[in-house]
């Protein structure tokens, strides 16, 4: 992506019927890493996250806990969902709640526009509804119950009985947009990613689209339909519109034009809402469809999808309290191929922390800074004559930086980290081979020692920049220890797409002290 382009990225807005687990945090971190990368590359970046607070499930949960829905959602947002962003160091630009007045006001403008254009009609409806999904289930996701639910129809996702709903509802003429959607998927094969997700969406739409029930009249916790206050808007239509309402839809045309269209990162279980219903709504409103929808995989624990109802949810602070937010961010972005399912285990986390962060990156930084202090009185030396070993490092740094940026462009965060880690491994191998501690014993090798330690320090400079979107705590410490702030400016101001250009750290720069970036953890 050329520098300075628009980049509006969203997470799903999360349903606040309970507290967040690491599956939610995984999505947040992925979006944050992408946004930080683009922001530091000079793109006009905006990261949106937030909470989904209407619907029957919230109403029932609040009632069961002796609270009104608003009391319940206020409590959960302030005590659990906003603190999550601090726990894992998310630099979002906005946080939207579907109970925000700005959201409700702008949603009504959108729905009225569709109504006036003839895209909405009233009809009787009967269907099997999953309160967990907040969705009338398609036949493909209705299965026969077993065990305690034998003889009942259950949701294929939640495994719980479906409820037969019979209401007079308002409907969105979604079926009218079937061919336009199929044309969209064909003309823009990268609209839905990864390819497995795209194939699933194309197959679903090809089977034929039904019109969508977009209102409920059996409860009142939601946004009232503007022309009929006895109905509230279907929670998914309400929720999807946050991506438009947060950037001023209907009220701030300049901001909306600047930001839209968005790129959406979602879990694969809500892919269909974002890749079918949402673009159909936008087409009906005469608005551009999203720039793309990326459906990532599930986090698995013990082979099962993480779930609050099955008690397999792990709170993010259970990890960060021991390993820190950097390790949390690094582990989930490196250990799991973004877009695929991935298994979490404490053993793998601990092993990667020790081998890759503490011994690989952290120890490299400590050794180089310590040797600059020991052999050059804390001043970055002037390189004298590059040999093949130095040229190889320079080539690795340049190639890895380009490879990482290209990987971020295709949402392959794991590949981006793997590319940057080639620099970590190359520098560790370089120091082992060059043996600066041996060179320091021979005065005749002073020029060679200068070249080796400059190369190592400049390599760390590149690593600090390239890893800053992921390791948000460690890299500023390294940047300060390299003395780079005085000569190059703040780490956040370093243009990321030229991080691989060699020779940016100035000889003569005074280095500081560096505390261990990833302290030893005795037991997990």
TORLONU-83845 format. One line per field, with one value per residue (C-alpha): residue in one letter; x, y, z. Coordinates in pm, whole numbers. Each point is the difference from the previous one (the first is absolute). Example, Ala and Ser with C-alpha at 12.3 -4.5 7.8 and 13.67 -1.06 7.14 Angstrom:
// residues 2
res: a, s
xx: 1230, 137
yy: -450, 344
zz: 780, -66
***
This chain:
// residues 524
res: x, x, x, x, x, x, x, x, x, x, x, x, x, x, x, x, x, x, x, x, x, x, x, x, x, x, x, x, x, x, x, x, x, x, x, x, x, x, x, x, x, x, x, x, x, x, x, x, x, x, x, x, x, x, x, x, x, x, x, x, x, x, x, x, x, x, x, x, x, x, x, x, x, x, x, x, x, x, x, x, x, x, x, x, x, x, x, x, x, x, x, x, x, x, x, x, x, x, x, x, x, x, x, x, x, x, x, x, x, x, x, x, x, x, x, x, x, x, x, x, x, x, x, x, x, x, x, x, x, x, x, x, x, x, x, x, x, x, x, x, x, x, x, x, x, x, x, x, x, x, x, x, x, x, x, x, x, x, x, x, x, x, x, x, x, x, x, x, x, x, x, x, x, x, x, x, x, x, x, x, x, x, x, x, x, x, x, x, x, x, x, x, x, x, x, x, x, x, x, x, x, x, x, x, x, x, x, x, x, x, x, x, x, x, x, x, x, x, x, x, x, x, x, x, x, x, x, x, x, x, x, x, x, x, x, x, x, x, x, x, x, x, x, x, x, x, x, x, x, x, x, x, x, x, x, x, x, x, x, x, x, x, x, x, x, x, x, x, x, x, x, x, x, x, x, x, x, x, x, x, x, x, x, x, x, x, x, x, x, x, x, x, x, x, x, x, x, x, x, x, x, x, x, x, x, x, x, x, x, x, x, x, x, x, x, x, x, x, x, x, x, x, x, x, x, x, x, x, x, x, x, x, x, x, x, x, x, x, x, x, x, x, x, x, x, x, x, x, x, x, x, x, x, x, x, x, x, x, x, x, x, x, x, x, x, x, x, x, x, x, x, x, x, x, x, x, x, x, x, x, x, x, x, x, x, x, x, x, x, x, x, x, x, x, x, x, x, x, x, x, x, x, x, x, x, x, x, x, x, x, x, x, x, x, x, x, x, x, x, x, x, x, x, x, x, x, x, x, x, x, x, x, x, x, x, x, x, x, x, x, x, x, x, x, x, x, x, x, x, x, x, x, x, x, x, x, x, x, x, x, x, x, x, x, x, x, x, x, x, x, x, x, x, x, x, x, x, x, x, x, x, x, x, x, x, x, x, x, x, x, x, x, x, x, x, x, x, x, x, x, x, x, x, x, x, x, x, x, x, x, x, x, x, x, x, x, x, x, x, x, x, x, x, x
xx: 0, 148, 80, -275, -297, -324, -13, -315, 1, -265, -35, -341, -186, -10, -315, 5, -201, 314, 367, 261, 227, 319, -199, -128, 346, 149, -221, 78, 377, -6, -188, 224, 321, -137, -108, 328, 194, -200, -4, 378, 35, -168, -345, -311, -94, -307, -64, -351, -114, -292, -290, -331, -257, -353, -199, -180, 310, 108, -353, -17, 350, -68, -333, 162, 255, -260, 90, -149, 168, 162, 129, 141, 172, 139, 150, 155, 141, 166, 125, 94, -4, 176, 260, 74, 138, 247, 96, 115, 106, -245, 39, -353, -111, -364, -220, -364, -289, -330, -169, 184, -239, 206, -37, -376, -63, 200, -141, -349, 114, 135, -309, -234, 196, -45, -370, -65, 179, -233, 255, -202, -346, -219, -98, -85, 294, 64, 341, 239, 204, 329, 28, 374, 57, -282, -104, -280, 199, 33, -81, 371, 59, -293, 79, -177, 79, 162, 20, -210, -118, -106, -316, 67, 152, 326, 245, 297, 229, -122, -149, -301, -371, -143, -311, -297, -74, -323, -24, -111, 332, 156, 217, 294, -20, 340, -91, 1, 376, 103, 140, 176, 171, 109, 133, 189, 167, 96, 132, 187, 127, 181, -318, -38, 320, 146, -97, -174, -225, -72, -98, -239, -169, -32, -156, -247, -118, -12, -260, -238, -60, -313, -123, 121, -223, 131, -233, -132, -319, 11, 243, 107, 376, 124, -21, -367, -98, -44, -342, -131, 112, -167, 296, 371, 271, 150, 319, 230, -118, 48, 349, 127, -89, 254, 272, -180, -149, 335, 145, -292, -245, -287, 137, 368, 38, 364, 114, -197, 151, 348, -28, -233, 32, 121, 189, -167, 176, -251, -12, -103, -321, -138, 140, -336, -146, 294, 52, -367, -248, 221, 102, -363, -112, 263, -96, -362, 107, 206, 326, 334, 43, 284, 359, 12, -104, 259, -136, 258, -9, -96, 223, -19, 61, 23, -120, -322, -93, 42, -337, -135, -296, 231, 232, 301, 40, 332, 17, 277, 145, 65, 273, 110, 37, 279, 146, -91, -197, 289, 23, -378, 5, 304, -115, -344, 128, 297, -126, -324, -32, -242, -312, 33, -110, 274, 50, 108, 211, 185, 298, 38, -38, 270, 234, -31, 40, 328, 144, -116, -59, 238, 287, -50, -89, 48, 341, 116, -91, 165, 324, 39, -69, 232, 285, -35, 37, 290, 207, -92, -94, -367, 41, -117, 321, 72, -2, 320, -20, -298, 85, -222, -147, -116, -141, -195, -156, -89, -164, -196, -124, -112, -166, -172, -145, -148, -126, -166, -178, -128, -125, -190, -164, -152, -93, 265, 122, 171, 203, 97, 137, 179, 165, 117, 126, 242, 186, 8, 140, 246, 139, 38, 185, 211, 116, 78, 212, 177, 82, 34, 128, 299, 51, 11, 312, 202, 73, 68, -364, -144, -141, -153, -159, -143, -160, -146, -156, -134, -162, -157, -125, -143, -171, -162, -115, -184, -146, -128, -196, -128, -107, -155, -356, 17, 241, -138, 179, 341, 79, -18, 239, 241, -38, 89, 296, 134, -3, -206, -255, 252, 127, -300, -301, -274, -39, -364, 115, 230, -139, -53, 23, 359, 108, 213, 212, 350, 205, -264, 156, 272, 351, 78, -346, 22, -175, -171, -69, -239, -195, -88, -280, -141, 95, 34, -321, 79, -320, -332
yy: 0, 340, 223, 237, -210, -29, -299, -43, -326, -142, -281, -152, 179, -256, -124, 103, -279, -106, 90, -34, -301, -40, -71, 357, 130, -192, 190, 332, -58, -102, 316, 214, -139, 67, 353, 85, -123, 212, 300, -8, -48, 337, -123, 193, -264, -41, -296, -56, -243, -5, -189, -143, 59, -62, -317, -277, -169, 320, 55, -351, 16, 335, -119, -317, 221, 233, 299, 200, -59, 347, -53, -337, 125, 311, -219, -252, 265, 201, -290, -257, 106, 336, -130, -284, 258, 120, -355, -88, 354, 81, 344, 37, 334, -38, -221, -23, -139, -81, 181, 322, 276, 73, -363, -23, 331, -96, -354, 146, 219, -307, -216, 280, 37, -370, 19, 302, -170, -300, -251, -76, -156, -155, -369, -288, -219, -329, -152, -174, 260, -40, 254, -74, 94, 258, -148, -186, -306, -119, -367, -79, 98, -186, -348, -262, 17, -283, -88, 236, 177, -315, 57, 374, 210, 161, 259, -162, 267, 22, -349, 144, -30, 247, 202, 11, 368, 119, 375, 267, 157, 243, -156, 120, -111, -167, -255, 281, 40, -363, 52, 326, -180, -290, 251, 176, -323, -80, 346, 40, -344, 153, 161, -293, -153, -252, -208, -265, 271, 138, -343, -48, 336, -56, -343, 144, 280, -227, -218, 296, 286, 51, 340, 96, 60, 330, 72, -161, 84, -252, 212, 363, 3, 147, 299, 78, -22, 369, -39, -269, 24, -331, -169, 13, -50, -348, 2, -105, 282, 240, -140, -4, 366, 100, -3, 283, 188, 29, 204, 238, -169, 238, 287, 57, -55, 116, -245, -284, 73, 12, -334, -226, -274, -214, -324, -237, -263, -251, -349, -255, -80, 347, 12, -35, 307, 212, -146, -43, 203, 307, 57, -60, 273, 237, -73, 76, 332, 91, -10, -164, -351, -63, -12, -360, -251, -227, -297, -135, -341, -107, -33, -358, -121, -375, -36, 199, 356, 228, 56, 171, -238, -304, 157, -14, 378, 132, 360, 199, 122, -363, 17, 363, -7, -255, 61, 363, 152, -20, -376, -31, 205, -176, -352, 20, 181, -236, -341, 0, 43, 291, -126, -359, -161, -14, -182, 177, -175, 134, -222, 147, 354, -57, -167, 281, 264, -153, -103, 280, 306, -40, -195, 108, 369, 113, -156, 134, 355, -33, -142, 267, 293, -148, -43, 357, 112, -235, 51, 353, 180, -1, 173, -162, -51, 105, -300, -22, -264, -223, -357, -277, -67, 362, 13, -316, 164, 311, -213, -196, 317, 159, -315, -86, 350, -17, -354, 100, 297, -216, -257, 267, 108, -347, -22, -268, 135, -331, 20, 360, -100, -299, 233, 243, -286, -89, 315, -115, -337, 150, 245, -269, -219, 296, 82, -366, -22, 336, -43, 369, -103, -160, 295, 231, -179, 98, 371, -70, -109, 328, 106, -343, 16, 343, -134, -305, 192, 275, -271, -160, 332, 113, -338, 61, 341, -166, -264, 263, 166, -317, -163, 311, -80, -330, 49, 332, -3, -150, 196, 350, -122, -127, 321, 208, -225, 38, 378, 25, 248, 286, -55, -151, 113, -200, -366, 56, 260, -238, -69, -373, -76, 127, -168, -240, 277, -44, 255, 202, -31, 265, -92, 201, -58, -50, -316, -35, -285, -278, -195, -359, 26, -342, -100, -366, -161, -276, -201, 9
zz: 0, -96, 295, 109, -111, 199, 234, 211, 196, 231, 248, 58, 277, 277, 170, 365, 153, 187, 55, -280, -48, -203, -316, 9, 86, -295, -243, 169, -14, -366, -94, 218, -154, -349, 93, 176, -304, -243, 232, 34, -376, -48, -109, 108, 255, 220, 232, 134, 267, 237, 151, -120, 274, -129, -60, 180, 144, 178, 130, 143, 149, 167, 139, 137, 178, 150, -217, -283, -337, 10, 355, -104, -315, 172, 272, -242, -234, 277, 214, -267, -365, 12, 250, -246, -244, 264, 100, -353, -98, -279, -165, -139, -141, 101, 218, -98, 201, -167, 290, -95, -100, -315, -109, 59, -176, -309, -14, -29, -291, -183, 58, -102, -324, -79, 91, -220, -290, 24, 132, 315, 31, 273, 14, 231, 89, 174, 52, 239, 188, 187, 280, 27, -366, 4, -335, -172, -100, -360, -55, -36, 364, 155, 132, 209, 368, 193, 368, 211, -319, -186, -203, -30, -275, 112, -132, -175, 149, 360, 38, 183, -83, -249, 80, -237, -63, -161, -57, -243, -95, -241, -267, -208, -366, 15, -268, -256, 46, -56, -350, 93, 286, -220, -255, 282, 113, -359, -92, 328, 100, 298, 139, 241, 141, 49, -302, 211, 144, -346, -130, 293, -63, -375, 60, 251, -228, -305, 176, -2, 242, 206, 109, 347, 301, 138, 291, 319, 187, 287, 208, 9, 71, -325, -232, -83, -367, -94, -164, 242, 363, 85, -171, 82, -259, -36, 205, -287, -229, 293, 66, -360, -41, 266, -264, -180, 296, 180, -288, -33, -239, -75, 208, -79, -373, -8, 267, -156, -342, 151, 183, -199, -122, 290, 20, 247, 212, 139, 142, -260, 192, -85, -352, -174, 171, -117, -347, -102, 207, 49, -365, -104, 242, -139, -359, 89, 152, -306, 197, -88, 135, 250, -123, 121, 265, 163, 195, 242, 162, 348, 302, 119, 353, 37, -359, 58, -91, 298, 162, 307, 16, -5, 258, -232, -6, 128, 120, -176, 330, 99, -266, 24, 379, -43, -346, -71, -287, -248, 36, -36, -320, -144, 79, -158, -308, -52, 108, -198, -376, -21, -174, 127, 325, 259, 327, 314, 262, 302, -85, -349, 134, 265, -250, -256, 267, 110, -337, -228, 218, 295, -160, -361, -6, 360, 45, -338, 104, 343, -143, -267, 232, 263, -253, -128, 362, 72, -314, -113, 322, -94, -339, -325, -201, -357, -240, -203, -270, -71, -87, -134, 346, 39, -352, 75, 308, -199, -268, 261, 170, -327, -135, 330, 36, -350, 57, 328, -155, -286, 252, 196, -327, -36, 371, 59, 334, 85, -322, 76, 341, -147, -253, 269, 213, -279, 107, 364, -102, -248, 257, 266, -250, -113, 355, 69, -317, 35, 370, 93, 345, -174, -235, 304, 129, -309, -53, -366, -38, 133, -337, -47, 346, -82, -317, 174, 288, -226, -214, 307, 139, -335, -33, 339, -123, -288, 232, 243, -280, -167, 327, 152, -122, 192, 293, 119, 338, -85, -317, 155, 272, -265, -201, 305, 86, -355, 50, -318, 132, 6, -353, -181, 203, 171, -94, -98, -257, -189, -351, 9, -371, -15, 325, -205, -155, 143, 191, 188, 347, 14, 117, 312, 148, 376, 117, 336, 236, -94, 258, -99, -255, 83, 356, 88, 120, 245, -7, -182
***
